[in-house]
């Protein structure tokens, strides 16, 4: 889908400046969100038991697929087109709202079935409460699309942070008052309410009544193909929670969920907002081969030299990290987190393939690729279930290594985008930077010192290795300069090329 007829709502901007400031500004703001989320993990882990986290994870792992149906790929479809008029966006608003309301009704109706899957009747009211989130997110979708199309990333950041702060405050208050798992339910509801209200208030888009003369069929066509891919991908990512919930129960699942959240907190703070920036910018230059490839390489550097090294070092320091963040009573989380973080390294670098599929308008190709890889990924995770949470985590990491390699090869094959240099950059970054940093950091755990000092020593050793490697390896110095230039552009200290 190249474009929809109408008048463009996107201003004429310098894409390089917008990409750099949007992406870099997002990275800086996400540091605040990372602190907030880690803070909530630390506090709530000391107020709630593993079973509370496990029960909520049981519900969200199943009904979360309704969030994909609620969006129907329309947010991405509306973001990537070059032109979008008021009537089209109004119709998209009512479409997303209707889908959100429909998903809420269906999720509520299926609450007894969700409880039956796990043989736990106490999950019924949890499903009923969380189903409201779909309607709220459906209402907010096109307001967020408008902010993205106008490249008003600062306002999006305000919306996201405000919702997160409110949700965390409510959850901690409820937990202190003894609400148990309902503190986690209240957190999700509050975040959705504040996010919806904030997006509507800060967006310039104001929906009117639906217009019959303005068709959204092209958006539904593109979104439907994206929905098929997203649904299959969601099922692949969440089978680990369902399997553990059924086989082991809420407490082991709660341990796994805490480890998974420690992994996904930094990943989500980078991948989701970077996708918001990368997809519209890459879509705008998809016909300019050299420029498109240059932007891809710049986008990849974030995963290769920021996210991947952080996760690799975190895996090496899993034991002291868990002790400091969650407390010694959560020691069972450490080996699970270490195993998951290894896969997180490849999740960080595989996001690039998704950006290529979407910006090139090829979600169908990604779906066909997933039809082959998803069953293998699921099998790897299920195969680890006899060994509990650690076994599932190992299968999870093996699955995501497989996905990274296959998805990047496949997207190059179907789109014609040269992926050889992208493979080379990612492989060198993982093998020569992230892996050795993890190895040297792990030596700090052998020191007879407090956990927090082990973390400090491990990080210092990892950074020292990175500095020495950059001094010795010319290609690493070039990549480091490129990352530094991206940061300078993001903060307005350099002019975009």
C-alpha positions in Angstrom: 0.0 0.0 0.0 1.8 3.1 -1.2 -0.6 5.8 -0.2 -4.2 6.7 0.3 -5.8 9.6 -1.6 -6.3 12.8 0.3 -4.5 15.7 1.8 -1.4 15.0 3.7 -1.4 15.6 7.4 2.4 15.2 7.7 4.4 18.4 7.6 7.3 18.7 5.1 10.3 18.1 7.3 14.0 17.2 7.0 13.7 13.4 7.4 17.3 13.0 8.6 16.8 15.7 11.3 13.4 14.2 12.3 14.8 10.6 12.4 17.8 11.7 14.5 15.9 13.9 16.9 12.9 11.7 17.1 14.9 8.5 17.7 17.5 10.1 19.9 15.0 12.1 21.8 13.0 9.0 22.4 16.1 7.1 23.6 16.8 9.9 26.1 13.2 9.9 27.4 13.1 6.2 27.6 15.8 6.3 30.2 13.3 7.9 32.5 10.7 5.2 31.7 13.3 2.5 32.3 14.0 3.9 35.8 10.3 4.1 36.5 9.6 0.5 35.4 12.6 -0.9 37.2 11.5 1.0 40.2 8.0 -0.5 40.1 9.5 -4.0 39.6 11.7 -3.5 42.7 9.0 -2.2 44.9 6.2 -4.5 43.8 8.4 -7.6 44.1 8.8 -6.7 47.8 5.0 -6.2 48.3 3.5 -9.1 46.3 4.2 -12.8 46.2 5.1 -14.7 43.0 1.6 -16.2 42.7 0.1 -12.7 42.2 2.3 -12.0 39.2 1.7 -15.5 37.9 -2.1 -15.2 38.0 -2.0 -11.9 36.1 0.4 -13.4 33.6 -1.9 -16.3 33.1 -4.6 -13.9 32.0 -2.6 -11.5 29.9 -0.8 -14.3 28.0 -4.2 -15.5 26.6 -6.4 -12.4 26.3 -3.5 -10.2 25.1 -4.1 -11.3 21.6 -7.2 -9.2 21.6 -5.0 -6.1 21.8 -3.7 -7.0 18.3 -7.3 -7.5 17.0 -8.2 -4.2 18.5 -5.5 -2.4 16.6 -6.0 -4.6 13.5 -2.7 -3.2 12.1 -4.4 0.1 11.5 -2.0 2.2 13.5 0.9 1.0 11.4 -1.1 1.3 8.2 -2.1 4.9 9.0 1.4 5.8 10.0 3.3 4.5 7.0 1.1 6.1 4.2 2.3 9.3 2.8 -1.1 11.0 2.7 -4.0 10.7 5.2 -7.0 13.1 5.2 -9.4 14.0 8.1 -12.3 11.9 6.8 -10.1 8.8 6.5 -8.7 9.2 10.0 -12.1 9.8 11.4 -13.3 6.5 9.9 -10.2 4.8 11.3 -10.9 6.3 14.7 -14.4 4.7 14.8 -13.1 1.5 13.4 -10.5 1.1 16.1 -13.0 2.2 18.8 -15.5 -0.4 17.6 -12.8 -3.1 17.4 -11.7 -2.2 21.0 -15.3 -2.4 22.3 -15.8 -5.7 20.5 -12.6 -7.2 22.0 -13.7 -6.1 25.5 -17.1 -7.8 25.0 -15.5 -11.0 23.6 -12.8 -11.2 26.3 -15.4 -10.8 29.0 -17.6 -13.5 27.5 -14.7 -15.9 27.3 -13.6 -15.3 30.9 -14.9 -18.7 32.1 -13.0 -20.4 29.3 -9.7 -18.7 30.3 -10.3 -19.8 33.9 -11.0 -23.3 32.7 -7.7 -23.5 30.8 -5.8 -23.1 34.1 -8.5 -24.6 36.3 -8.6 -21.5 38.4 -12.0 -19.8 38.9 -10.5 -16.8 40.5 -9.3 -15.6 37.1 -12.8 -14.8 35.9 -13.0 -11.3 37.6 -9.5 -10.5 36.6 -10.4 -11.1 32.9 -13.5 -9.0 33.3 -11.6 -6.1 34.7 -8.7 -6.2 32.2 -11.1 -6.4 29.2 -11.8 -2.7 29.6 -8.3 -1.9 28.5 -9.1 -2.9 24.9 -11.8 -0.2 24.6 -9.6 2.5 26.1 -6.7 1.6 23.8 -9.1 1.5 20.8 -10.2 5.0 21.5 -6.6 6.3 21.8 -5.2 4.6 18.7 -5.8 7.3 16.1 -4.8 10.1 18.5 -1.5 8.4 18.9 -1.2 7.9 15.1 -1.8 11.7 14.6 1.0 12.5 17.0 3.3 10.0 15.2 2.5 11.3 11.8 3.2 14.9 12.9 6.5 13.7 14.4 5.4 15.1 17.8 7.5 12.5 19.6 7.8 14.8 22.7 4.1 14.7 23.2 4.0 11.0 22.8 6.7 10.7 25.5 4.6 12.9 27.8 1.6 10.6 27.3 3.5 7.4 27.8 5.4 8.6 30.9 2.3 10.1 32.5 0.4 6.9 32.1 3.2 4.9 33.5 3.7 7.1 36.5 0.0 7.1 37.3 -0.2 3.3 36.9 2.8 2.6 39.1 1.6 5.0 41.9 -1.8 3.3 41.9 -0.3 -0.2 41.9 2.1 0.5 44.8 -0.7 2.2 46.9 -3.0 -0.7 46.3 -0.3 -3.3 47.1 0.5 -1.5 50.4 -3.2 -1.6 51.3 -3.2 -5.3 50.7 -4.9 -5.6 47.3 -2.7 -8.4 46.2 -3.0 -9.2 42.5 -5.6 -6.5 42.1 -2.8 -4.0 42.5 -1.4 -5.2 39.2 -4.8 -5.1 37.5 -5.3 -1.5 38.8 -1.9 -0.6 37.3 -2.9 -1.7 33.8 -6.3 0.0 34.0 -4.9 3.3 35.2 -2.1 3.4 32.6 -4.7 2.8 29.9 -7.1 5.6 31.2 -4.3 8.2 31.6 -2.8 7.3 28.3 -6.1 7.6 26.4 -6.9 10.9 28.0 -3.4 12.3 27.4 -3.3 11.3 23.8 -6.7 12.8 23.1 -5.7 16.1 24.9 -2.3 16.5 23.1 -3.3 15.4 19.6 -4.6 17.9 17.1 -6.9 15.3 15.6 -10.6 15.7 16.5 -12.9 13.0 15.0 -16.3 13.8 13.6 -19.0 11.5 12.5 -18.2 8.6 10.2 -18.0 9.4 6.4 -19.4 6.9 3.9 -17.6 8.6 1.0 -14.2 8.0 2.5 -13.1 4.4 2.3 -10.7 2.8 4.7 -10.6 -0.5 2.8 -6.9 -0.1 1.7 -6.0 0.3 5.4 -8.0 -2.7 6.4 -6.3 -4.7 3.7 -2.8 -3.8 4.8 -3.8 -4.0 8.5 -5.4 -7.5 8.0 -2.1 -8.8 6.6 -0.2 -7.3 9.4 -2.7 -8.6 12.0 -2.2 -12.2 10.7 1.6 -11.8 11.2 1.3 -10.1 14.6 -1.2 -12.7 15.9 1.1 -15.6 14.9 4.1 -13.8 16.4 2.1 -13.1 19.6 1.1 -16.7 20.0 4.8 -17.7 19.5 6.0 -15.3 22.2 3.4 -16.2 24.8 3.3 -20.0 24.5 6.0 -20.1 27.3 3.7 -18.4 29.8 0.7 -20.6 28.9 2.8 -23.8 29.1 4.3 -22.9 32.5 0.9 -21.8 33.8 -0.7 -25.1 32.9 2.2 -27.4 33.8 3.7 -25.7 36.9 1.1 -23.3 38.3 1.1 -19.6 39.3 4.2 -19.5 41.6 6.7 -20.8 39.0 5.1 -18.7 36.4 5.4 -15.7 38.7 9.2 -16.4 38.9 9.4 -16.6 35.1 7.2 -13.5 34.7 9.5 -11.5 36.9 12.6 -12.6 34.9 10.8 -11.9 31.7 9.8 -8.4 32.8 13.4 -7.7 33.8 14.4 -8.6 30.3 11.5 -6.8 28.5 11.8 -3.6 30.5 14.9 -2.3 28.7 13.8 -4.0 25.4 10.4 -2.4 25.4 11.8 1.0 26.3 13.9 0.9 23.1 12.1 -1.2 20.5 8.6 0.1 20.7 9.4 3.8 20.5 12.2 3.3 18.0 9.7 1.4 15.8 7.4 4.5 16.1 10.2 6.6 14.7 11.8 4.1 12.2 8.7 2.9 10.4 7.4 6.3 9.1 10.9 7.5 8.3 12.0 4.3 6.4 8.6 4.2 4.6 9.2 7.8 3.4 12.6 6.9 1.8 11.8 3.3 0.7 12.3 4.2 -3.0 15.7 5.8 -2.3 18.0 2.8 -2.1 21.2 4.3 -0.8 19.4 6.5 1.6 17.2 3.7 2.8 20.2 1.4 3.4 22.1 4.2 5.3 19.1 4.7 7.6 18.8 1.0 8.2 22.4 0.7 9.3 22.0 3.7 11.6 18.9 2.1 13.1 20.7 -1.2 13.6 23.6 0.4 15.6 21.2 1.1 18.5 20.5 -2.6 19.0 24.0 -3.7 18.3 25.9 -1.3 20.6 23.3 -0.3 23.2 20.7 -2.9 23.9 22.7 -6.1 23.1 25.7 -5.2 25.3 23.5 -4.2 28.2 21.6 -7.5 28.0 24.7 -9.5 27.7 26.3 -7.9 30.7 23.1 -8.2 32.6 23.0 -12.0 31.9 26.5 -12.3 33.2 25.6 -10.4 36.4 22.2 -12.0 36.8 22.7 -13.2 40.4 23.8 -9.9 42.0 21.3 -8.0 39.8 18.4 -10.1 41.0 19.6 -9.8 44.6 19.8 -6.0 44.5 16.6 -5.4 42.5 14.2 -8.1 43.9 15.8 -9.3 47.1 17.4 -12.6 48.1 14.0 -14.3 48.3 13.7 -14.1 44.5 17.0 -15.9 43.9 15.2 -18.4 41.6 14.8 -15.6 39.1 18.5 -15.3 38.4 19.1 -18.4 36.2 15.9 -17.8 34.4 16.8 -14.2 33.7 20.3 -15.1 32.5 18.9 -17.6 30.0 16.3 -15.2 28.8 18.8 -12.3 28.4 20.9 -14.3 26.0 17.9 -14.5 23.7 17.2 -10.9 24.4 20.4 -10.0 22.6 19.1 -11.5 19.4 15.6 -10.0 19.9 17.4 -6.6 20.1 19.0 -7.1 16.7 16.1 -8.9 15.0 13.8 -5.9 15.2 15.4 -4.5 12.1 13.8 -7.2 9.9 10.4 -6.2 11.1 11.1 -2.6 10.2 12.1 -3.7 6.7 9.0 -5.8 6.2 6.6 -3.1 7.2 8.4 -0.1 5.6 8.6 -2.1 2.3 4.9 -3.0 2.6 5.6 -6.8 2.8 3.7 -8.0 6.0 2.4 -11.0 3.9 6.0 -12.1 3.3 6.8 -12.0 7.0 3.6 -14.0 7.8 4.7 -16.7 5.4 8.1 -16.8 7.0 6.5 -17.1 10.4 4.4 -20.0 9.3 7.7 -21.9 9.0 9.7 -20.6 11.9 6.9 -20.2 14.5 6.2 -23.9 15.0 9.9 -24.6 15.5 10.2 -21.7 18.0 7.2 -23.1 19.9 8.6 -26.6 19.9 11.9 -25.3 21.3 10.1 -23.6 24.2 7.7 -26.5 24.9 10.7 -28.9 24.8 12.2 -27.1 27.8 9.1 -27.3 30.0 10.1 -30.5 31.8 13.0 -28.5 33.3 10.7 -25.8 34.5 11.2 -22.1 34.1 14.9 -22.4 33.3 14.3 -25.0 30.6 11.6 -22.9 29.0 13.9 -19.8 29.1 16.7 -21.7 27.4 14.2 -22.8 24.7 13.1 -19.2 24.4 16.6 -18.0 23.7 17.3 -20.7 21.2 14.1 -19.8 19.4 15.0 -16.1 19.1 18.4 -16.9 17.8 16.8 -18.9 15.1 14.3 -16.2 14.3 17.0 -13.5 14.0 19.0 -15.5 11.5 16.1 -16.7 9.4 14.1 -13.4 9.4 17.1 -11.3 8.3 18.0 -13.7 5.5 14.3 -13.9 4.3 13.6 -10.2 4.4 16.6 -9.6 2.2 15.5 -12.3 -0.2 12.0 -11.0 -0.7 12.6 -7.3 -0.7 16.0 -7.1 -2.4 17.4 -5.0 0.4 21.1 -5.9 0.9 21.3 -7.7 4.3 24.9 -9.0 4.0 26.3 -5.8 5.7 23.6 -6.0 8.3 24.5 -9.6 9.1 28.2 -8.7 9.4 27.6 -5.7 11.7 25.3 -7.7 14.0 27.5 -10.8 14.1 30.7 -8.7 14.9 28.8 -6.7 17.5 27.6 -9.9 19.3 30.7 -12.0 19.0 33.4 -9.3 19.4 31.7 -6.8 21.7 28.7 -8.2 23.6 30.0 -11.8 24.3 33.4 -10.8 25.6 31.9 -8.0 27.7 29.7 -10.6 29.3 32.6 -12.9 30.0 34.8 -10.3 31.6 31.8 -8.9 33.6 31.1 -12.4 35.0 34.4 -12.5 36.7 33.2 -9.9 39.2 30.7 -12.4 40.6 33.6 -14.5 41.9 34.7 -11.6 44.1 33.8 -12.0 47.8 32.1 -8.6 48.0 28.5 -7.3 48.3 26.2 -7.8 45.3 26.0 -4.1 44.4 29.8 -3.9 44.3 29.9 -7.0 42.1 27.6 -5.2 39.7 29.8 -2.0 39.7 32.9 -4.1 39.2 31.4 -6.2 36.4 30.1 -3.1 34.5 33.5 -1.4 34.9 35.3 -4.4 33.5 32.9 -4.6 30.6 33.3 -1.0 29.8 37.1 -1.3 30.0 37.0 -4.1 27.5 34.8 -2.1 25.1 37.2 0.9 25.3 40.2 -1.3 24.6 38.5 -3.1 21.8 37.5 0.2 20.2 41.1 1.4 20.3 42.4 -1.8 18.7 39.7 -2.5 16.0 39.2 0.2 13.3 35.7 -1.0 12.3 34.5 -0.8 16.0 35.9 2.8 16.2 33.9 3.7 13.0 30.7 2.2 14.5 31.4 4.0 17.8 31.7 7.3 16.0 28.4 6.6 14.2 26.6 6.0 17.4 28.2 9.1 18.9 27.1 11.1 15.9 23.5 9.8 16.3 23.5 10.9 20.0 24.8 14.4 19.0 22.2 14.8 16.4 19.5 13.7 18.8 20.6 16.4 21.3 20.9 19.1 18.6 24.7 19.3 18.8 25.3 18.3 15.2 23.7 18.9 11.9 22.2 15.9 10.2 23.8 14.7 7.0 
